[in-house]
Amino acid sequence: MGLYRAETYRVEDSVGFMITRLRSALFATVDREVGPWGVSSAQAAILIYIAHGRGNRAADIARDYNYDTGSMTRMIDRLVKKGLLKRVRDEADRRSVRLELTAKAQKLTEKLPAVAARALNHLLRGFSRAELDHLKGLLDRMLANAD
């Protein structure tokens, strides 16, 4: 038997709804800090994803952030236009395109971990280290169930 039942389901009690609202709150907090730098929180997330070596192809980013490929292409186009990303043909597979940070983006990505830490610390006010570790463990379990 599942933990939720259709006959008693209320959207405001849904973990999915709460996670969606939390993601929005996190992005809004980051947007306030990175906006003056000419990027959005979603764009900053892509830059830090690449900077931290998670991947360098649009398909990787789209999959991990659950963006459709069209939206991802438009977001990357905007980052290229802002001089923060460049598309580079893969030497091993000329059909494939890698994304590289420009020098301007590298300077920006040096500031992003501090922004992320401040935003997360704001949302985690009053949490203990043990509570944070427990929350991360629960989220890891949910993510494992998603696979």
Secondary structure, DSSP 8 states (H G I E B T S, - for coil): --S--GGG--GGG-HHHHHHHHHHHHHHHHHHHHGGGT--HHHHHHHHHHHTTS--SHHHHHHHHT--HHHHHHHHHHHHHTTSEEEEE-SS-TT-EEEEE-HHHHHHHHHHHHHHHHHHHHHTTT--HHHHHHHHHHHHHHHHHH-
